[in-house]
Amino acid sequence: IRQRQAKDRDVTTPTCPQGMKLKFHKCLSKNDTTAQPVKPSCPKNYSLKGQKCLEHCPKGYQSKYDQCILPAATLPNLYMTCPEGQRRVNAFCEEQNLECKIANAPGTFYYYRGRCERTRHVLHRDYTLASKHKG
């Protein structure tokens, strides 16, 4: 089983316009109590989260707990290759065209996506006429 990948995000302090201070997630005037609060600003490629600026996560990563998490489901697609003649199924390599048997089932079955599936060839069927309709 693969472990998810996590990257710590760079954290900086948000800035406020001159004459204001950061308090309660807002920029408040140091002297004028009637002035409207202003949203703090962060550097480019950073997002404001509470009282801090967090670096944006790379493409494909999810933002969780001040980290960038690469979900486990995407790891096989991004970092795993299989030997010649095999193909990747989730986090495993399997042989292509690996035949499997199902008792009392007509046709040829191959292991595909974790289970035995019948090929799409047309099965030849023999029909026995049960009765003739006389008109």
C-alpha positions in Angstrom: 0.0 0.0 0.0 1.3 3.4 -0.9 1.5 6.2 1.6 0.1 9.6 0.5 2.6 12.3 -0.2 2.5 15.5 1.9 4.4 18.7 1.4 4.6 21.5 4.0 3.3 24.8 2.8 5.3 28.0 3.2 3.7 30.3 5.7 4.0 34.1 5.9 2.3 36.8 7.9 -0.4 38.8 6.1 0.2 42.5 5.8 -2.0 45.5 6.5 -2.0 49.0 5.1 0.0 51.6 6.9 -1.6 52.8 10.1 -3.5 49.5 10.6 -2.7 46.3 12.6 -3.8 42.7 12.2 -6.4 41.7 14.8 -9.2 39.1 14.6 -8.3 38.2 11.0 -8.8 41.8 9.9 -6.8 45.0 9.5 -8.0 47.5 12.1 -7.0 51.1 12.4 -4.5 51.8 15.2 -6.1 55.2 16.1 -9.5 55.6 14.4 -12.0 53.2 16.0 -14.7 54.2 13.5 -12.7 53.2 10.4 -13.9 50.2 8.5 -11.8 47.0 8.9 -9.9 46.0 5.8 -9.0 42.5 4.6 -5.3 41.7 5.1 -3.2 41.0 1.9 -0.9 38.1 1.1 2.0 37.8 -1.4 1.4 36.5 -4.9 0.6 32.7 -5.0 -0.5 32.7 -1.3 -4.0 32.5 0.2 -5.2 34.0 3.4 -6.2 31.4 5.9 -7.1 32.9 9.3 -4.2 34.9 10.5 -1.6 33.5 8.1 -0.8 33.4 4.4 -0.3 29.9 3.0 1.5 29.1 -0.3 -0.8 27.6 -3.0 -0.5 23.9 -3.6 0.9 22.4 -6.8 -1.6 21.1 -9.4 -3.1 17.8 -8.3 -2.5 18.4 -4.6 -5.2 19.1 -2.0 -4.9 21.6 0.7 -5.3 20.1 4.2 -3.9 21.0 7.6 -1.4 23.6 6.3 0.0 20.9 4.0 -0.4 20.0 0.3 -1.5 16.3 0.1 -1.3 14.2 -3.1 -4.2 11.8 -2.8 -3.3 8.1 -2.7 -5.5 7.4 -5.7 -3.4 9.6 -7.9 0.0 8.1 -6.9 -0.1 5.1 -9.2 -1.0 7.2 -12.2 1.8 9.7 -11.6 4.7 7.6 -10.2 4.3 4.0 -11.2 5.2 2.2 -14.4 4.9 -1.5 -15.2 7.3 -3.9 -17.1 6.8 -4.7 -20.7 3.7 -6.9 -21.3 2.1 -5.8 -18.1 -0.4 -3.0 -17.3 -1.1 -1.0 -14.2 -4.3 -1.6 -12.3 -4.5 0.8 -9.3 -1.3 0.2 -7.4 -0.5 -3.2 -9.0 1.0 -4.5 -12.2 -0.8 -7.4 -13.9 -0.1 -9.4 -17.0 -2.1 -8.5 -20.0 -4.4 -11.1 -21.5 -4.2 -13.4 -18.4 -6.8 -16.0 -18.9 -9.1 -17.1 -16.1 -11.7 -19.9 -15.8 -15.3 -19.7 -14.7 -16.9 -23.1 -14.1 -19.8 -23.9 -16.4 -19.7 -20.6 -18.3 -19.2 -20.6 -22.0 -16.6 -18.4 -23.7 -13.1 -17.2 -22.9 -12.5 -15.0 -19.8 -9.6 -12.7 -19.1 -8.6 -11.0 -15.9 -9.5 -7.4 -16.3 -9.9 -4.6 -13.7 -9.6 -7.0 -10.8 -12.1 -9.6 -12.1 -12.7 -12.2 -14.7 -14.6 -10.8 -17.7 -15.8 -12.6 -20.8 -14.4 -11.5 -24.2 -16.8 -9.7 -26.4 -16.7 -12.4 -29.1 -20.1 -13.7 -30.2 -20.9 -17.1 -28.7 -22.2 -19.7 -31.1 -25.5 -21.1 -29.8 -27.3 -24.2 -30.8 -31.1 -23.9 -30.8 -33.5 -26.8 -30.4 -37.0 -26.1 -31.7 -39.4 -27.2 -28.9 -42.5 -27.4 -31.0 -43.8 -26.4 -34.4 -46.8 -24.2 -34.8 -49.2 -25.7 -37.3 -51.3 -23.1 -39.0 
